Structure formats: structure tokens, C-alpha cells
Amino acid sequence: MTNYIVDLNTFANGALAEQFDYELKKVLENIGDPNTDPEKKRKLQVNLVLKADERRQLTDVVVEVKSTLTPRNAVLSSLIMDRDENGVATAAELKSGLKDQTYFDSDTGEIKDDRGQNIVDLQKQGGKK
């Protein structure tokens, strides 16, 4: 059996192993996130920075574990720009694709305008109230 100078599981009162485990969990969550590119590489880096005293009898060690994750996929949307009655710039998300165009709400199938208001379908009513 090999004698280790330092047991990495207990080094710095277990802080090295604890930090490694914490960052590894973040990497695994990032890999499992369906909103990230599964093929991009992630990185887990362990740094031990050693600084000896002038007599070379004592060495301080800074333990640092950090991860580099893959960013979440970008999402595209559009805003309709306008000004309110006071001339202040305002905007709203364009959901239908074209300004003032109606769209179908995919959850209910109801026809809505670009502000989400229900539109009365006169053909369904047969011209009657």
C-alpha cells in the first residue's frame, strides 16, 4: 500500500473533498439540463496554491475548486416598440409574428389578438348574438 503525503479526502478538514463534491454536482446538473448543449465540454479544476514561509518550515495551502459550465441555450423573441400617451417609450412582446395580427393560443385554441384578448368568432355565431 502506498503512503500518501496528504489524504485528499481529509485534507483541510475535508474542505477539498467537500468543494470537489459541490462543484461536481453543479457540473452534473449542467450536463443534465436540457437547455444546454450536451456535447460542449465542462471543466472541473482543483487548485492548491502553496506559499512557504521564509525558513521553509511551514507552507500555507489555499484550496480552490471551481467549475466551468456550459451556458444555457439562447432564446429569441421580439418586442413591439411604441410610445404611450405621454410620449414615454414602451414595449410588449410580439407573440403572433406580425404586429396587429391575431394568433391562436396553443393551450386553449381560442383566437386572441396581440394583447391576449378573446376575439368573437362571428362565423361560429352565424351572425347572431
N, C-alpha and C positions, 0 to 999 in steps of 0.2 A: 504494500500500500504506500502511496506517495504522501509525504508530509508536505502540507501546504504552508506557505508563509502566512497567508491570510485565508480564512474561510469566508467566501463571498456571501454565504447565507447569513452569517452573524456579524460581518464587518460593519462598523459604525453603528453598533447596537441594532443590526438588522435593517438599517436605513437603505443600504444599497439594494438588497433584495426587495424591500417594500417599494422603493421608487421604480425598480425594474418592472415589478408586477403591475404597478399602477399604469405606467406608460404602455406596457404590452397590452393591457386591456383596452386602452384608447386606440391602439393600432388595430386590434381585432374588431372593435366596434366599427371603425372606419372602413375596414375591409368588408364587413357585413352590411354596410349602409348601401341600399340600392340606388341612392342618389350620387354615388361616386363611381369613378371609372375603376372597374375591378382589376384591370391589367396594369395600372400605374403602380410604381413601387412606393412602398412606405419604408421609413427608416427608423430604427431604434438605436440610439447612441448612448454609450456609457462612457463617461469621462471621469477619470480620477486625476486630480491635479495635486501634485506633491511639491511641498516647499519646505526645505530643510532649514534648520537654524544655523547660525554661524559656526558652531562647533561640530555640526553634522551628527548630533546625537539624537535629535528629535525632528520628526518630519510631520507637518500638518498635511492632512489629506482632505481635499474638498471633493465630495461625491456628487456627481450630477448625472442624471439620466433624463434624456429628452427624446421625444419622438417627432418625426416629420410625417404629417398625414397628407392624404390626397384631398384637395378641396372638393366641396360638393359641386355637382354639375350646375352650370349656369342655366337660368330660366329667362325666356324672353317674353315681354309683354309690351303693350303700347299705352300711352296716355294721350287723351284728347286735351289740348290746351285751350283755354278760354279766359275771359275776364268776367268778374261778377259785376253787379250793378254799380259798384263803387270804383270800378277800374282795376281792382286787385286781381293779379294773376291767380288762376285756379286750374285744376286738372281733375280728370276722372279716368279710370282705367277703361280702355276700349275693349269691350268683350265680344262684339259681333264681327269685327273685321273692318267695318266701314262706319264712319260717323253717320248717325241718324238711321242706321239700318236695323231692322228687327232681327232677333235671333231666337232660337229655340233653347229653352232651359233643359239641359240634358237630364236633370233629375226628375222633372215633372212632365215634360213635353209641352208645357204651356208656352204660347208665343208671348214674348216680352219685348219691350223697347229697350234702348241702350241704358236706361236708368233702372231697369228691373221691374217696371210697372206692367201689369197684365193688360193685354190688348183684347178688346172684344172682337170675336170672330163672327162677323155679320153673316157669312155664308152658312155657318153652323146654325145660326138663329133663324135662317130663312127670311131675313129682313124684318122679323117680328121681335118685339121686346119680350 
